[in-house]
Amino acid sequence: MEEGQVASEATGEDNARIDAAWSLIRTGLRRDIGAKMFDQWLKPARLGEYCSFSQTLDILVASDFSATFVAGQFGDRLRLAWRAANAGVRDVRIIKAPDATAPRLMSVPVEEARTEEQAPAAAASAPGFRPRHAFASFITGESNQLAHSAARAMAAKANPRFNLLFIHGGTGQGKTHLLHAIAEDFLTHSPAAPIIYMSAEKFMMEFVNAMRANDTMAFKARLRAARLLLIDDIQFIAGKGSTQEEFLHTINDLVESGARIVISADRAPQSLDAVDPRILSRLAGGLVADIQPADIDLRLAILEAKRSVAGDPPVPDAVIDFLARAIRSNVRELEGAFNKLVAYGQLTGRKIDLDFAQSMLADAIRANARRITVDEIQKACAAHYRIDPAEMRSKRRARAVARPRQVAMYLSKKMTPRSLPEIGRIFGGRDHSTVIHAIRTIETLRRDHADIDADIRALQRKLEG
């Protein structure tokens, strides 16, 4: 149906009369039922077919659930409003739009438009998002690049190729940060769009309370009105049968209506225990993006970003390097350690140096301590390059053996507290100058050869994991 037509049976006079009446009816309904209820249910409704013979007008909504709810809650009110408007409409049918192009966008009354101009501030504060969790403050690296890119696409104004995004990763790796960032960016281009963010635990509690109060319809209506739904830590609905059933219906209805859905968990969909297979299938059918533990380069980048805005006292490079290597469990703990260090320095007025950092963060360092040994490094490098571990201590200088040995020496210096002479002795009684030469060689190769750099990163992740 073309813009400016109500239906093929309607005349131009019918069009103008019905358009004018619809604008007045919308303004009246918004005033009578309240802006929040109107915006959730009736604002998205569009005019469809009009039959001049039966004087019946179709009002189109996004889903079957919306059609049932609007008909039950507002059907009589809409019929009375249309009859009172003397627009030639005696009856209305509230139905799901047959396709995405069927609903016809109507002009918004002046009174309603003024209200929407004020919507951005109200919408931005209502969901309770944390502005500090923005994309601008999310530091990316190899371990989280896919999840970050997918989150950006989900938040963009243009419709993404997928409308369900599943982000999984360990505790403190940045999943919640990305959910808040998606919501904040989405609000910039759709300030009046209903957005709901909640943990899976809150979803479960609200649903149970709604059942106890015999008011599940209101709970269903609120969730299904969302144009962006964000659910954090979905693993907590495991084993909760009725909650899972409602969650599945919610997701299905939102997907059908074209809403965007972002869900996070601490593991991949196929690894979620005691979760309905239908839910797992739906989750796996979206885009699944994982966040791996931050490698040493990403940890350094995160600390550098925090140092750039921390102010006094200054945090020297040696302390940044120490923190990145000592706190490996997760990003949240790494940032917490940095914040604690700076706060202590500001409160005591003491200069931040390596001794101060080691003293103040002793407990966190002990909790993260998993001593990596030179022997572990030798075995990991031998396995990676497919050579006999005994070659690490041999005198052979063949390139196929010498290069893995140099990599192992380089990692031994970077990842253990051993001195250069100690490392040399463990590698077959070599001099410390040999170790220095190996370290410098690998540093140069990492800069000039992407494959060598990739090998080093892979070995570091394996050893730290």
C-alpha positions as CSV (number, residue, x, y, z in Angstrom):
1,M,0.0,0.0,0.0
2,E,1.5,3.3,-1.0
3,E,2.2,6.3,1.3
4,G,-0.9,8.5,1.5
5,Q,-3.5,5.7,0.8
6,V,-5.6,4.0,3.4
7,A,-6.7,1.1,1.1
8,S,-7.4,0.5,-2.5
9,E,-11.2,0.8,-1.7
10,A,-10.8,4.2,0.0
11,T,-11.1,7.5,-1.8
12,G,-8.9,10.5,-1.4
13,E,-11.6,12.0,0.8
14,D,-11.7,8.9,3.0
15,N,-7.9,9.1,3.3
16,A,-7.9,12.8,4.5
17,R,-10.8,12.3,6.9
18,I,-9.3,9.1,8.5
19,D,-5.8,10.7,8.7
20,A,-7.1,13.7,10.5
21,A,-9.2,11.6,12.9
22,W,-6.3,9.4,13.7
23,S,-4.1,12.3,14.7
24,L,-6.8,13.6,17.1
25,I,-7.5,10.1,18.5
26,R,-3.8,9.5,19.2
27,T,-3.5,12.8,21.1
28,G,-6.6,12.0,23.1
29,L,-5.5,8.5,23.9
30,R,-2.1,9.6,25.0
31,R,-3.7,12.1,27.4
32,D,-6.3,9.5,28.7
33,I,-4.2,6.4,29.3
34,G,-0.9,8.1,30.0
35,A,2.2,8.7,28.0
36,K,4.1,5.6,29.1
37,M,1.3,3.1,28.3
38,F,0.6,5.0,25.0
39,D,4.2,4.9,23.9
40,Q,4.6,1.2,24.6
41,W,1.4,0.0,22.9
42,L,-0.4,2.5,20.7
43,K,2.3,4.8,19.5
44,P,3.8,2.1,17.2
45,A,0.4,1.2,15.8
46,R,-0.2,2.1,12.2
47,L,-3.3,2.3,9.9
48,G,-3.9,-0.5,7.5
49,E,-6.8,-1.5,5.2
50,Y,-10.1,0.4,5.3
51,C,-13.3,-1.1,3.9
52,S,-15.7,1.7,3.0
53,F,-18.5,-0.9,2.6
54,S,-18.3,-2.3,6.2
55,Q,-16.7,0.9,7.5
56,T,-14.0,-1.3,9.2
57,L,-10.4,-0.1,9.7
58,D,-7.4,-2.3,10.4
59,I,-5.0,-1.1,13.0
60,L,-1.6,-2.8,12.6
61,V,0.8,-3.8,15.4
62,A,4.1,-5.6,15.5
63,S,3.2,-9.1,16.8
64,D,0.3,-11.4,17.6
65,F,0.9,-10.8,21.3
66,S,0.7,-7.0,20.8
67,A,-2.6,-7.5,18.8
68,T,-4.1,-9.6,21.6
69,F,-3.0,-7.2,24.3
70,V,-4.1,-4.0,22.5
71,A,-7.5,-5.5,21.5
72,G,-8.1,-6.6,25.1
73,Q,-7.0,-3.4,26.8
74,F,-7.9,-0.7,24.3
75,G,-10.2,-2.2,21.7
76,D,-13.5,-0.8,23.1
77,R,-11.9,2.6,23.7
78,L,-10.6,2.7,20.1
79,R,-14.0,1.8,18.7
80,L,-15.7,4.5,20.7
81,A,-13.1,7.1,19.7
82,W,-13.4,6.3,16.0
83,R,-17.2,6.5,16.2
84,A,-17.1,9.8,18.0
85,A,-14.7,11.2,15.4
86,N,-17.4,10.9,12.7
87,A,-14.7,9.6,10.2
88,G,-16.8,6.9,8.7
89,V,-15.3,4.2,10.9
90,R,-17.7,2.0,12.8
91,D,-15.4,-0.9,13.7
92,V,-11.7,-1.6,14.1
93,R,-9.6,-4.7,13.8
94,I,-6.4,-4.9,15.6
95,I,-4.1,-7.3,13.8
96,K,-0.4,-8.1,13.3
97,A,1.1,-6.3,10.4
98,P,1.4,-8.7,7.4
99,D,4.9,-7.5,6.6
100,A,7.4,-4.8,7.6
101,T,6.2,-2.3,5.0
102,A,2.4,-2.6,5.6
103,P,2.0,-0.2,8.5
104,R,1.7,3.4,7.4
105,L,3.6,6.0,9.4
106,M,1.2,8.8,10.4
107,S,2.0,12.4,11.1
108,V,2.5,13.1,14.8
109,P,0.3,15.8,16.4
110,V,2.1,18.9,17.6
111,E,1.3,18.3,21.2
112,E,2.8,14.7,21.0
113,A,5.8,16.0,19.1
114,R,6.7,18.4,21.8
115,T,6.5,15.6,24.4
116,E,8.9,13.5,22.3
117,E,11.4,16.4,22.0
118,Q,11.8,16.1,25.8
119,A,12.1,12.3,25.6
120,P,15.9,11.9,25.3
121,A,16.7,13.0,28.8
122,A,13.9,11.0,30.3
123,A,14.7,7.9,28.3
124,A,18.4,8.1,29.0
125,S,17.9,8.1,32.8
126,A,15.0,5.7,33.1
127,P,16.8,2.4,32.5
128,G,19.5,3.0,35.0
129,F,22.5,2.6,32.7
130,R,26.0,3.5,33.8
131,P,27.4,6.2,31.5
132,R,31.0,5.2,32.4
133,H,30.3,1.9,30.6
134,A,30.4,3.4,27.2
135,F,32.1,2.1,24.0
136,A,34.6,4.9,24.3
137,S,36.0,3.4,27.5
138,F,36.0,-0.2,26.4
139,I,39.5,-1.1,25.4
140,T,39.7,-3.7,22.7
141,G,42.2,-6.4,21.9
142,E,42.4,-9.7,20.2
143,S,40.5,-11.4,23.0
144,N,37.4,-9.2,22.8
145,Q,37.3,-7.7,19.3
146,L,34.5,-9.9,17.9
147,A,32.2,-9.2,20.9
148,H,33.0,-5.4,20.6
149,S,32.3,-5.3,16.9
150,A,29.0,-7.2,17.3
151,A,27.9,-5.0,20.1
152,R,28.6,-1.9,18.0
153,A,26.5,-3.3,15.2
154,M,23.6,-4.1,17.6
155,A,23.6,-0.5,18.9
156,A,23.8,1.2,15.5
157,K,20.9,3.0,13.9
158,A,20.9,0.8,10.9
159,N,19.2,-2.6,11.4
160,P,21.8,-5.3,12.1
161,R,22.0,-8.5,10.1
162,F,21.1,-10.3,13.3
163,N,18.7,-9.2,16.0
164,L,19.9,-11.6,18.8
165,L,23.4,-11.3,20.1
166,F,24.8,-13.7,22.7
167,I,28.0,-12.6,24.5
168,H,29.8,-15.1,26.8
169,G,32.9,-14.9,28.8
170,G,34.3,-15.3,32.3
171,T,33.6,-13.0,35.3
172,G,34.9,-9.5,35.0
173,Q,35.9,-9.7,31.3
174,G,33.6,-6.8,30.1
175,K,30.2,-8.4,29.2
176,T,28.1,-6.0,31.4
177,H,30.2,-3.1,30.1
178,L,29.2,-4.0,26.5
179,L,25.5,-4.3,27.4
180,H,25.4,-0.8,29.0
181,A,27.3,0.6,26.0
182,I,24.8,-0.9,23.6
183,A,21.9,0.7,25.5
184,E,23.7,4.1,25.7
185,D,24.4,4.2,21.9
186,F,21.0,2.9,21.0
187,L,19.4,5.8,23.0
188,T,21.3,8.4,21.0
189,H,19.4,7.6,17.8
190,S,16.2,6.1,19.3
191,P,15.6,8.1,22.6
192,A,11.9,7.3,22.9
193,A,12.3,3.5,22.2
194,P,11.5,1.3,25.2
195,I,14.6,-0.3,26.5
196,I,14.8,-2.9,29.2
197,Y,18.0,-4.0,31.0
198,M,17.9,-6.6,33.8
199,S,19.8,-9.5,35.2
200,A,18.4,-13.0,34.7
201,E,17.9,-13.2,38.4
202,K,15.7,-10.0,38.3
203,F,13.8,-11.4,35.4
204,M,13.1,-14.5,37.4
205,M,12.1,-12.6,40.6
206,E,9.8,-10.2,38.7
207,F,8.1,-13.1,36.9
208,V,7.6,-15.0,40.2
209,N,6.2,-11.9,41.9
210,A,3.8,-11.3,38.9
211,M,2.5,-14.9,39.2
212,R,1.9,-14.5,42.9
213,A,0.1,-11.3,42.3
214,N,-1.9,-12.8,39.5
215,D,-0.6,-10.1,37.2
216,T,1.5,-11.8,34.7
217,M,-0.1,-10.0,31.8
218,A,1.4,-6.7,32.9
219,F,4.9,-8.4,33.2
220,K,4.5,-9.9,29.7
221,A,3.3,-6.6,28.2
222,R,6.2,-4.6,29.6
223,L,8.9,-7.0,28.3
224,R,7.3,-7.5,24.9
225,A,7.0,-3.7,24.4
226,A,10.8,-3.4,24.4
227,R,12.6,-2.5,21.2
228,L,15.9,-3.4,22.9
229,L,16.0,-6.1,25.6
230,L,19.3,-6.8,27.5
231,I,19.5,-9.8,29.9
232,D,22.7,-10.3,31.9
233,D,24.0,-13.6,33.3
234,I,21.3,-15.8,31.7
235,Q,22.9,-18.9,33.3
236,F,21.0,-18.1,36.5
237,I,17.7,-19.3,35.0
238,A,19.1,-22.9,34.8
239,G,16.6,-25.4,36.3
240,K,13.8,-22.8,36.6
241,G,11.1,-24.4,34.4
242,S,8.4,-21.8,34.5
243,T,10.8,-18.9,34.2
244,Q,12.5,-20.5,31.2
245,E,9.1,-21.0,29.5
246,E,8.3,-17.3,29.9
247,F,11.8,-16.3,28.8
248,L,11.4,-18.4,25.7
249,H,8.1,-16.9,24.8
250,T,9.4,-13.4,25.4
251,I,12.4,-14.0,23.1
252,N,10.3,-15.5,20.4
253,D,7.8,-12.7,20.4
254,L,10.5,-10.0,20.4
255,V,12.4,-11.7,17.6
256,E,9.1,-11.9,15.6
257,S,8.5,-8.2,16.1
258,G,12.0,-7.2,15.0
259,A,13.2,-6.0,18.4
260,R,16.9,-6.3,19.3
261,I,18.0,-8.7,22.0
262,V,21.3,-9.0,23.8
263,I,22.0,-11.8,26.3
264,S,25.2,-12.5,28.2
265,A,26.4,-15.6,30.1
266,D,29.5,-17.0,31.6
267,R,29.7,-19.8,29.0
268,A,28.6,-20.7,25.5
269,P,25.0,-21.7,24.8
270,Q,25.9,-25.4,24.3
271,S,27.6,-25.4,27.7
272,L,24.6,-24.1,29.7
273,D,23.4,-26.8,32.0
274,A,19.7,-27.4,32.9
275,V,18.4,-25.0,30.2
276,D,15.5,-25.8,27.9
277,P,16.9,-27.0,24.5
278,R,14.5,-24.7,22.8
279,I,16.2,-21.7,24.5
280,L,19.6,-23.0,23.6
281,S,18.6,-23.4,20.0
282,R,17.2,-19.9,19.9
283,L,20.4,-18.5,21.5
284,A,22.7,-20.4,19.2
285,G,20.7,-19.2,16.2
286,G,21.8,-15.6,16.9
287,L,25.3,-14.3,16.7
288,V,27.5,-15.8,19.4
289,A,30.5,-13.8,20.4
290,D,33.0,-14.8,23.1
291,I,35.3,-12.7,25.3
292,Q,38.5,-14.5,26.1
293,P,40.7,-13.6,29.1
294,A,42.7,-10.5,28.4
295,D,46.3,-11.2,27.2
296,I,49.3,-9.2,28.4
297,D,49.0,-6.6,25.6
298,L,45.4,-5.9,26.4
299,R,46.0,-5.7,30.1
300,L,48.8,-3.2,29.4
301,A,46.5,-1.1,27.1
302,I,43.7,-1.1,29.8
303,L,46.1,0.1,32.5
304,E,47.6,2.8,30.1
305,A,44.1,4.1,29.4
306,K,43.4,4.3,33.2
307,R,46.7,6.0,33.8
308,S,46.0,8.7,31.2
309,V,43.0,9.9,33.2
310,A,44.1,9.1,36.8
311,G,46.0,12.3,37.5
312,D,48.5,12.5,40.4
313,P,50.4,10.8,41.8
314,P,52.0,9.5,38.6
315,V,52.2,5.7,38.0
316,P,55.5,4.8,36.4
317,D,55.9,2.3,33.6
318,A,57.5,-0.3,35.9
319,V,54.4,-0.4,38.1
320,I,52.1,-0.6,35.0
321,D,54.1,-3.6,33.7
322,F,54.1,-5.2,37.2
323,L,50.3,-4.9,37.5
324,A,49.7,-6.3,34.0
325,R,51.8,-9.4,34.7
326,A,50.7,-9.9,38.3
327,I,46.9,-9.5,38.0
328,R,45.8,-11.9,35.3
329,S,42.4,-13.2,36.6
330,N,40.1,-10.7,35.0
331,V,39.8,-7.1,33.8
332,R,37.6,-6.0,36.7
333,E,40.2,-7.1,39.3
334,L,43.0,-5.5,37.3
335,E,41.2,-2.2,37.2
336,G,40.4,-2.5,40.9
337,A,44.0,-3.0,41.8
338,F,45.0,0.1,39.8
339,N,42.3,2.2,41.5
340,K,43.3,1.0,44.9
341,L,46.9,1.8,44.3
342,V,46.2,5.4,43.0
343,A,43.7,6.0,45.9
344,Y,46.3,4.9,48.5
345,G,48.9,7.2,46.9
346,Q,46.5,10.1,46.9
347,L,45.4,9.6,50.5
348,T,48.9,9.1,51.9
349,G,50.8,11.4,49.6
350,R,53.3,8.7,49.0
351,K,55.1,8.3,45.7
352,I,53.9,5.3,43.7
353,D,56.8,3.0,42.9
354,L,57.3,-0.8,42.6
355,D,57.9,-1.4,46.3
356,F,54.7,0.6,47.2
357,A,52.7,-1.4,44.6
358,Q,54.0,-4.7,45.8
359,S,53.2,-3.8,49.4
360,M,49.7,-2.4,48.9
361,L,48.6,-5.2,46.5
362,A,50.2,-8.1,48.3
363,D,46.8,-9.9,48.8
364,A,45.7,-9.5,45.2
365,I,49.1,-10.6,43.9
366,R,49.0,-13.8,46.1
367,A,45.5,-14.6,44.9
368,N,46.6,-14.3,41.3
369,A,49.9,-16.0,41.8
370,R,50.4,-19.1,39.6
371,R,54.1,-19.4,39.3
372,I,55.1,-20.1,35.7
373,T,58.4,-22.1,35.6
374,V,61.1,-22.1,33.0
375,D,60.4,-25.9,32.7
376,E,56.8,-25.2,31.8
377,I,57.9,-22.6,29.2
378,Q,60.4,-25.0,27.6
379,K,57.7,-27.8,27.4
380,A,55.1,-25.4,25.9
381,C,57.5,-24.1,23.3
382,A,58.8,-27.6,22.4
383,A,55.1,-28.7,21.9
384,H,54.2,-25.6,19.9
385,Y,57.2,-26.0,17.5
386,R,57.1,-29.8,17.5
387,I,60.6,-30.5,18.8
388,D,61.9,-32.7,21.5
389,P,61.9,-30.8,24.9
390,A,65.5,-32.0,25.4
391,E,66.5,-29.7,22.5
392,M,66.0,-26.7,24.8
393,R,69.1,-27.7,26.6
394,S,71.1,-29.1,23.7
395,K,74.0,-27.5,21.9
396,R,72.5,-27.8,18.5
397,R,72.3,-24.6,16.5
398,A,70.1,-25.7,13.6
399,R,67.4,-23.0,12.9
400,A,64.6,-25.4,13.6
401,V,65.9,-25.9,17.1
402,A,67.6,-22.5,17.8
403,R,64.5,-20.4,17.1
404,P,62.2,-22.2,19.5
405,R,64.9,-22.1,22.1
406,Q,65.2,-18.3,21.7
407,V,61.5,-17.9,22.0
408,A,61.6,-20.0,25.3
409,M,64.4,-17.8,26.6
410,Y,62.5,-14.6,25.8
411,L,59.3,-15.9,27.5
412,S,61.4,-17.1,30.5
413,K,62.6,-13.5,31.0
414,K,59.2,-12.0,30.5
415,M,57.1,-14.5,32.6
416,T,59.4,-15.6,35.4
417,P,61.4,-13.9,38.1
418,R,64.6,-15.7,37.1
419,S,67.7,-13.7,36.4
420,L,69.6,-13.9,33.1
421,P,72.4,-16.1,34.4
422,E,69.8,-18.5,36.0
423,I,67.9,-18.7,32.7
424,G,71.2,-19.4,30.8
425,R,72.1,-22.2,33.2
426,I,68.7,-23.9,32.8
427,F,69.1,-23.8,29.0
428,G,72.1,-26.1,29.0
429,G,74.6,-24.0,30.9
430,R,74.6,-21.0,28.5
431,D,76.1,-17.6,29.3
432,H,73.8,-14.7,30.2
433,S,74.9,-12.9,27.0
434,T,73.3,-15.7,25.0
435,V,70.1,-15.0,26.7
436,I,70.3,-11.3,26.1
437,H,71.0,-12.0,22.4
438,A,67.9,-14.3,22.2
439,I,65.7,-11.7,23.9
440,R,66.8,-8.9,21.5
441,T,66.4,-11.2,18.5
442,I,62.8,-12.2,19.4
443,E,61.9,-8.6,20.1
444,T,63.0,-7.6,16.6
445,L,61.3,-10.5,15.0
446,R,58.0,-9.7,16.8
447,R,58.1,-6.2,15.3
448,D,58.9,-7.3,11.8
449,H,57.1,-10.7,11.4
450,A,53.4,-11.1,12.3
451,D,53.7,-14.9,12.5
452,I,56.4,-14.8,15.2
453,D,54.3,-12.2,17.1
454,A,51.3,-14.5,16.8
455,D,53.3,-17.5,18.1
456,I,54.4,-15.5,21.2
457,R,50.9,-14.3,22.0
458,A,49.5,-17.9,21.6
459,L,52.2,-19.2,24.0
460,Q,51.6,-16.5,26.5
461,R,47.9,-17.2,26.6
462,K,48.5,-20.9,27.0
463,L,50.9,-20.4,29.8
464,E,48.9,-17.8,31.6
465,G,45.6,-19.8,31.2
